[in-house]
Amino acid sequence: MRAIFLAAVLCVTAFEGAAAILPPRAEKIPYRLEKHGHARVDDYYWLKDRKNPGVIKYLSDENAYAAAAMAHTEKFQAALFDEMKGRVKQDDSTVPFKYGEYYYYKTYKAGGEYPIYARRLGSPEGREEVLLDVNELAKGKPYCAVLFPAIRPDHAMIAYAMDTGGRRFYDVYFKALRTGETLKEKLEKTAGNMTWAGDNRTLVYVRQDPETLRWERVLAHELGAAADREVFFEADDTFEVTVSKSNTERFIFLRSGSTLSTEYRLLEADRPAAAPRLFQARLPKLEYDVEDGGGKFYVLSNDGARNFKVSVCPSSATARENWAELVPHREDTLVEYMDVFEDWLVLKERRNAQGRFHVFERATGRESWIDFDEPAYMTELAENFEYRTGALRVSYESMTTPDSVYDVDLRTGAKKLLKRQEVLGAFKPEDYKAERLWVPARDGELVPVSIVYKKGLDLKSGKNPLYIYSYGSYGYSSDPYFSSVRLSLLDRGFVCAIPHIRGGSELGRRWYEDGRQLKKKNTFYDFIDVTKFLIKEGYTSPPHIYAEGGSAGGLLMGAVANLAPELYRGIIAAVPFVDVATTMLDPDIPLTTSEYDEWGNPNVKEYYEYILSYSPYDNVERKAYPNLLITTGLNDSQVQYWEPAKWAAKLRDLKTDGNLLLLKTDMDTGHGGKSGRFESLKLTAFEFAFMLDLEGIKE
């Protein structure tokens, strides 16, 4: 087989005080792609073939080049890693949540990379019973992810899902808790999504297509049975199916969903062999979610309600014509999700880019709200497994306040702080300041931006280094979260910013719709316009700006690098989705058909031309680019490794600058990177060293 790479060659020139090397350059093997009478030539299409040893050699050579180019920062990387690790409390546990007579939680021991799943009987102070020690399961494995186990209703057995390849194929095992025995039977290559039926014998779970990875089939496994029974097959390849259980535990929900349409089926938990019944047939652009309220169902839908509304219907008549409006649509408030308890209905809402909880007493309709006082924060429902309860478990954090868990009295609104993430070392929240800015975009929209910095900084000097991060796709909001690793930047004088750009849902459904399909470029323009505003206002200047985004946020980075390379000193693109046109034209690639509603179907000429106009890989030009760090995982199930690899190869060929371009591939993992809680910090330390070294900060 002929070589399809060129070896890296040592060079005697210096870069930032370290010996630099010439990077490997992938050979060009033209491959013609045609659509709608338009032809493209992809010189690096061959990188898709992971079975080709030349591909693995090329990725390995790129890794060697990245390591050599960053070799002079190795001690700094190690120091950053120790600094980040040193902030983490090694012996730590989550707040136990009540389910039945037990309190379940996960705990970490000093030196342990992985959690231990445990419970206590009767109270959070009861005797600890270890359910599963993931550290033991992970021994000898370069990657190991074990989801929180599914607990059988009688609490006598767990089913746990384990992925050891990073491609999100989970094998399911069964462990009897009274004896500690792990059964010989197991379920191979599942999606990891599962729930127990009420008979204490049947596990209902999802299996994905082995090639496209689409979650397509719901199966029922009865303990001891020779074969599993198919409960439901989702035939539409633009939909995926998931399973969950109602708070009442009366029903198992089978949810089929595409980006803009959903359909539920109900399986009675105590009758897992019965056929599931349809709740409401799927309709184009009708999205709805369901929760059981005991005798009636609550429905969250966008039926004539762009920002969603809440309706109720009888258990015996669930079609849309029977939905009676309970909480009307509001143009200024998005309802993100809901939870239902015996006496309470709780809505997670978002207004003015800020989350809150809207609480209704079911018997009286009395309303109240749960919110917090900081200018920018994030809050979510935590573990609420008890249907009969008067307390709501919520999480809260901000860019200055570590993750905090509260129980809220639903009748009085009183908050009880149960635990706040402990950050070891000299961290004090009062040493930092967070702000919410509103920045005008080029079309007049105001983009909310959350920023944080250390007090005492000369904020408008124009010389501060800036780290700016966002996502901007799928309606996912980029909330102002707390990060202990971010302190390594803040303590070295960085301003950190999160622009809440279109494509997310921070300002409601309109904000999402204005950043997808034929309006996708608004996502990129918002990010660029926020950057320009921060420059204009003196927060920073182009020689000191570092941008990062991952996955679909990596698409953002690729587009920004093409559109405004002069604004950024460095860009980090993590597992980036950058070959949009080619990927969306290939239905055999994971996630393609289910995402036509997000990006548009390029089999339609209008969408093809629009996608092609911004797709980062297709728009690389012969010009100067910022310093670039691109990361990927060989086993990535979400963005295939060849997208960033092809992008890096094309950039190397066309860019005219002498800036760094690093492609770093983890050969053992997938989309989420390393599985251990400390091992994952090594890549963060590498990324931070990349930025800090460019900024001239050496320690």
N, C-alpha and C positions, 0 to 999 in steps of 0.2 A: 504494500500500500504506500502510495507516495505521500511524502510529508505535506501537511497543509498548515504548517506554522513555520515561523522563522524564529530561531533561538534568540534569547536575550544575549546581548554582548556587553561585556564590561566596558565601562568608559571611565576615563580618569578625571572628568570634570567634576565640579563640586556643586551640590545643591544644599543650601542651608547648613553648610558645614559637614555634610555627609557625602560619601561617594555615591554618585548617581549611576544608574545603568540605563542603557537603551531598552525600552520595553519590547516584549515580543509583538510582532505585527502579524496578524492573521492574514493568510493568503486570500486573495480575491478569487472566488469561483462564481462567476455570474450565474444567476438564476432568474429567469424571466417570470414575472407575475403580471397577469392581465385581468382587467375587470372593466366593464362598461366602455370598452374600446380604448382604455387607457393602459399603458404598459409601464411597469416599474422593473428595474433590475436590482436585485438584492445580492450583493457580493458576498454576504456572510450568512446566507440561508443555511449553508452546510453545518453551522454550529448547532442546529437542532438535533443532530444525530448523536445522542449521548453514548451510543454503542461504538462510535468511532473513537479509537484510542487517540487519534490526533486531537479530538475535541478536549478530552481529559488532559492531554499534555499541554494544550494551549491554556486552559484554565489554571493548571498547576504553574505554568511559567508566569502567568499574570500574578498569581499569588506570590511567587518568588520575587518578582519585580516590586510588588507593593511592600513586601517585607524589607527588601533592600533599600527602597526609597525612604522608608520610615525607620530604618535601623538606628539612626542617630537619636530617635525619640524613645527607644526601648526602655531606658531607665525612667524616663518621664511617664511612659505608659504604665510601667509597674507602680510608680508612685501614685498616679491617678487611680489605678485599680485599688491599691491599698487604702487610699483616701475614701473612695466610694464605698468599699467594703466596710471600712471602719465606721461608717455612719449607720450601718445596719445592725440592729440588735439580733444577735445570733440565736439566743434562746427566746423564742417568741411564739405567740399563738394568736389565732383569730378569736373574736368574741364568739362563744358557743351560741348556737341557735337551737331553739326548742323544736323538736319533732316527735310527737308522741310523748313517751315518758323519758326520752333521752335528750341530752344536749350534745350536739355534734360540732366539731371544729377541726381545724388542722393546726399543727404545731411544727416548729422547726427546732432542732437541737444544734448546739454549737458545732461548727464544722460541717454540718449537713447541707448538701446541695438541694435536697428534695424534701417535700413535706411528709409528715406522718399524719394520717387521718385517724381521728380518735373520737371517743364519746364518753359521757358520764351519765350515770343513771340517777334520775330524781332531781338533780340540781347541778349548776355549773361547778359546784365544789365537791361533787361526788367522786368516787374512785375512777381513775382513768382506765379506759379499756382501749387498747390500740386495735384499730381495724385493719390498717395497712401501713406498712413502712416503705415508702417509695424508694428510700435510699437502698434498701435491700434489693428491690426489684431492679434498680438501675445499675447494679454492680456489673462492670465489664462492658457496659453499653455506652457508646459515644453520645447517644441521644435517648432520652426516655421521658415521655409525657404521660402522666396518669391522671385522668379526670377525677373529680370528686365522685366517689362511688354512688351508684343507685341503691338506695336502701329499701329492702323489701318491706311491705306494709307491716309484717309481724316483727320486724327488726331483728330477725334471726339469720339473715343472709344479706350479703352485698353482691352486686355485680360491678366489676370495675373494668374500665377500658384503657388499654395501654398501647401507645404508639412508640416504636423504637426506631423508626426510619425518618421521621420528620415530614412525611408526606400525608399525614392525617388519615392513615389507615389504622384503625384500632382493633386489636384483638380483645375480646371480652372474656373475662374469667369470673368464676363464681366461688365465693368463699363462705363457708358455714361459720357463723360467729361463735356458736357455742363450743364447737370442737376445734376451731382454727384451721380446719381442713379446706384446701382449695380443690374443688372438684376436677376430675379429669376432663370433663366436657368443656369446650370453649367455642366461641364464635369468632371466625377469622375475617379480617379485612372488612370491618364495619365502619360506619361513620362516627361511632362513639356516642350517638344520640339515642337514648333509651329510657324506658320507664317500666316499672313493674305493674302488672295487672293486680286486681284485688284478690285473686285466688291464691297468692303466694307461691305460684308455680310457673307463671308465664311472664316472660320478659318480652316486651314489645320494643323493637329496635329498627334502625334505618340502615340500609346498605346502599352504597354508592356504585355508580358505573365505574368499572376498573380503569377505563381510559379517560372519559371526560370528567370523572370524579363527581358527577351530578348525583345529589341525594335523590334517589328515584324510587326506592322500594321499601315498604314497611313489612316487616316479618314478625311472627310470633314464635318464640322459642319456649317450649314447655320442657321443664327439667326432666331429663331422662329420655326424652323422645328422640327417635332416630332422625327425624327430619323436621325442619321448620316450615311453618305454614305462612303463605303469603296473605297479608291482610289487605294491602293496597299497592298498586303500581301506578306511578305517575307517568302517563304516556306522553304528555306534552314536554318536549325537551327544553322549553323556555321556563319551566316550573321546577322547583325543588320541594321535597316534602320533609317535614320534621314532626316529631312526636313530643308531647308534654302531657302533664296531668293537671286537672283542675284543682284549685285550692280545696274544694269539697272532697276530692278524691273519688268522685262519682264517675268521672269521665276521663278517657284518654283522648286528647285532641290530635287529630291528624291534619296538619296545616300544609296545604300546597300553596306555594307562593312564587310569583315572579316579582320583578321590580315594582310593577304598578297594578298587580291584581292578586287576590288571595281567595282561597276556598277552604272551608273547614268541613271535616267529617268527625262524627262523634262515635267513639267506641265505649260502650258501658264497661267500666273497669272490672266489675264483678262478672261480666259475661264476655271474656276475651275471644271466645270462639264465634260469637255472633258477628254478623256483618255490620260494618260501620254505616251510620246514616248521614246523609248529606245535610249540612246546616243551611247553606245558601250557595247555589251554583255560582261558579266564577263568571264574572262579567268584565269586559275590558275597562280598565281604569277604576274598578271598584276594589278598594282595599278595606279589609275589616279584620278585627280580632275579636275573640270571644272569651268570656269567663262565666263560669257557672255561679249563680247566686242562690241555688237551692230553690227549685220551683220555677225559676225564671233565669233567663240569660241576659247578661249585659253585653252590648255590642259597641265597639269603638270602630267607627267607619268614616270614610270620606264621601259618603253618599250625599251629594249636593253640599259638601262641606270640605273645602280645600284643606283647612287646618284641623279637620276631624271633629266629630261630635259623638255623644254617647246616647245610645238607645237601649230599650229593654224589650224583651219579647217573651211570650210563654214558652215553657219547655216543650210543649206539644206543637207549637207552630212557629218555626224559626225562619221561614222565608222572609225576604226583605219587606214585603208588603205588611208584615206583622210587626215591624220594628217601630216602636213608639218613642219619639224623641224625649230624652231626659235632660241632657246637658247640651244646649244649642251650640252651633258653630259661632266662633268669634274671630273676626278678621285679624285681631292683634294678638291672639293666643293660640299656640299650637299645642294640641294634646298628643304627647308622645306615646304614652302607654297607660294602662290602668291595672289596678289590682282590686279584687273584691273579697270582702270578709263578711262574716255573718251579719254584723251590724254596720259595716262601713264600706263605702266606695271611695277609692283613692285614685286620683289622676295625677300623673307626672306631666306638668305643663311647662311651656317655655314662652316667655314674654320679654321683649327687649333684650334678647340674647341671654336671658337669665332663667335658670330652672327653679321650679317650686313645686310643692304638692298641694293639690286642691282636694279637700276632704269633705265628704258628704255623709251625714248620718242617714242611713237607709230608711229608718222608720219615720223620721220627721222632715228630712230634706235639709236640715240645718247645715250650713256651709262654714268652713274655716280653711285657713291656709297655713302651710308650714314653709317658711323661708328663712334666710339668714341675712346678716347685716353687711357683709363685705361688698365692695364695689363689683367684684367678679369672682364667681365661685362655681363649683359643680356639685350636684347632689343627685343621688340615685336611691331607689329602693334597694335594701340589702336583703338578707335571708328572712323571708316571712312565710313559714311553713304551716302556721297554725291558722285555721279558718275561724275558730272561735277565740278572738283576742281583742283586747282594747288597746294594745300597744303596737306601734309601727316601728320596725327597724329600718333606719336610713343611714346612708353614708354621706359624708360632707368633706370637702377639701377645697383649698384655693391655692394660688401660686405662693402664698406665704404660710398657709395652715396645713399641716400634714393630715393625711387621711384620718377621719374621725368617725366613729360609729356611735349613733344615738338611738335610744328608744324614746319614742314620742307618745305621750298619753293622748289618744285620739279624742278624748272628751274635753280635756283642758288645754291641750297644745303644749303642755310642759315638756321640755327636752331634758333627757338624762344622758350625759356623756358617759359611755361605757368604756371607750378606749380611744386614745389618739396615738397614731403611729409615733413611736419613739425614735428620734433622730439623735444618734450618739455624737459626741464631740461638742463643739462650741456653738451649735446652732441655736439661735433665738429668733422666733418669728418677728419680734419687734425690730430686729436689725434690718428688715427688708420692707420694701414698699411696693404694693401692687396698685395699678391704675387701670381704668377702662377709658380708652380713647374712641372717638368716632371720626373716621377718616373719609373724606370725600373721594369717591372713585371718579373715573373719567366721564361716566354717564350721569353723575350727580347723586348716585346712591351713597349712603353713609355706611361704611364698613366698620363694625365694632372690632376693636383690637384690645387684647389684654396684654399688659406689659408688667414686668417685675424687675427690680434692681435693688442693689444694696444701698441703704441710706448713706449719705455723705458723698455719693458720686456726683461729680460735676455733670449734671444730666444733659445740658444743652451745649456742651463744649464742641460737639462735632467730631470728637476723636474717640468716642467710646466704641469698643467692639460690640456688635449686635449679633445675636443668634435669633433667627426668625424661622418659625416652623408652622406648617399648617397641612391640611388634608384636602378638604373641599370636594368630596364625591359621595354618592349614594345617600345623600341626606344626613350623613354622620356629622355631628357637630364636634368641632375641635374645642373641647371645654378647657378652661383654665385650671389645669390639674397641678397638684404638688409633685415635685420631683426632688428627691434628695441628691441625685447625681447632678442635677442642674446647679446645685450650690457650688460645684467646682468651677463653673463659669461665673456665677454671680460674685463669688469671693475674689475672682481675678478681674473684676471690673466690667463684666459684660452686662449689657441690657438684654433681656430675653423677651421676645414678643410672640404672641399667637394671634394672627389675623383670622377673624371668623368670616371667611370668604364664602362667596356664593358657591353652591354645590353642597354645602352643609345646610342644616335646618335651624341655625341660630335665630333667625328672624322669621321663622315659620316656613310653611311649605313653599311659598313663593320664592324664598331664598334658595331653596333646593332646585326648583324648576328653572330658575334663571341661571343655573350653573350646570345644566346637563344637556345632552343631545346637541341641538343646533345653537345652544347658548353656552356651550362649554367654555368658550374662550373668556367669558366673564370671570371664571375661576382664576385664570392666569393673570388677567388684567388687574383684578382686585389685589392679588399678592404683590404685583409690581407697583401698583399705585400706593399701597401702604408703605412699601419700601421707600418710594420717592418722598412720601410725606415725612417719614422719620428722618430722612436726609435733610429735607427742607427745614424742618423744625430744629435741627441741630442735635438730634439724639445720636447720630452716627454719620459716617461718610463711606463711600464705596470701598476704599481700601480696607475697611474694617467690618464688612458685612458678610455673614455666613448663614446660608439657608439650608434647611433640611426638610425632607418629606419622604415618606415611605409608602410603598405599594402604589395605590392610586395617587398618593401624595408624591410618589416618585415621578409619576407622569407630570404632575405640577412642576417638579424640579426640572425635568427635561424640557418642558415647554418654556419655562422661565429662562433657562440657559440659552435657548435659541432666540427668545424675544428680547431679552435685556441682559446680555452677559456682562455689560460694562458696570452693572450695579453691584456685583458681588465679587468678593475676594475668593470665596470658596463655596462650593455646593456639595452637600452630601445627599445622594439619592440611594435610599435603602430599598432593596428588592423592588426596583422601579418598573412600572407598567409603561413601557416606552415604545413598543412596536404595535401600536393600537390597530392600524389598518390591517396588517397581516394577520394578527391574532383574531380580530373580530370577523375575518373572512374564513376562518378555519373552524368549522363546527366540531371537529374532533379534539380540539384543545380544551382543557378544563375551563369552565365558567363562561364560555363564549355565548352559547345560545340563550342562556338565562340573563344575559346582560345587554340584550338589544335595546331594552327600554332605558338603560342608563346612557349608553354611548350612541345609540342609533344602529340600525342594521345596514352595514355597508353594501349589502346586496341591492339596496336601493341607492340609485346614483347620487341623489342629493346628500345622503348621509356619508356615502363613500368620499365624495369630494370635500365635505366639511371635515371629516376625521383626518383625511390626508393633509388638510391645510394646517393642522396643528400637531399631528403625531410626531413626537420628538425624533424618532429614528429617521423618519422620512424627511425631516427638515434640518438635519445637520448640514451646515454650510462650511465653506472654506473661509474661516474667520477666526478671531481670537475668542477663547472660552475661559471662564474662571478655572481655578484649581478645582478638580473634581475627584470625589471619592464615591465609588459605586460599589454597593454590596449586593450579594445574592447568595442563594443556597442551592446546591445541586439538586436537592429533593423537593424544591419548592412546589407546592400544589396549587398556589394561587397565581403567582407570576412565574412562568417557566424561566429557568436560569438563562436560556439563550437570548431572552430579550435584553437584559443588561449586558450580556457578553457581546452581542451584535452591536449594540449602541456604543460600547467602549471601543470596539474595533473600528467602527466608522469614524468616531471622533478622532481616534489616533491618526487616521489616514488624512482627515480634512482640516483639523484645527491648525492654526498658524502661529500659535503662541508657544512659549516655553514653559507653561504652567504644568503642574502635576496632573496626571490622570491615572488614578489607581482603580483597578478592578479587583475586589477581594471576594472570593467564592468560598463559602464553607462547604466542604465536600461531604459532610456528614448530616447536615440538617436541612430544614425547609424554610418556610415563610417566616416563622417566628424566631429563627436563630437558635442559639444554644438553649437547652432545657433547664439547666441548673440555675439556681438563684444567683450564684456568684460567677459562674462561668460566663453568663450572659454579659456581665459587666466588662469583660475583657474587650469586647467589640466596642462598647461605649467609650472605654478608655482610649482605644485606638482612634475613634472618631474625634474625641476631644483633643487628643494630641495632634491630630491633623489640623484642626482649627487653631489651636493655641500656638503651634509651631509657626504657622503662617503669620500669626499676629505678632510673632517675636517674643512670646511668653514661653520661657523654657523651664519653669518650675512652678 
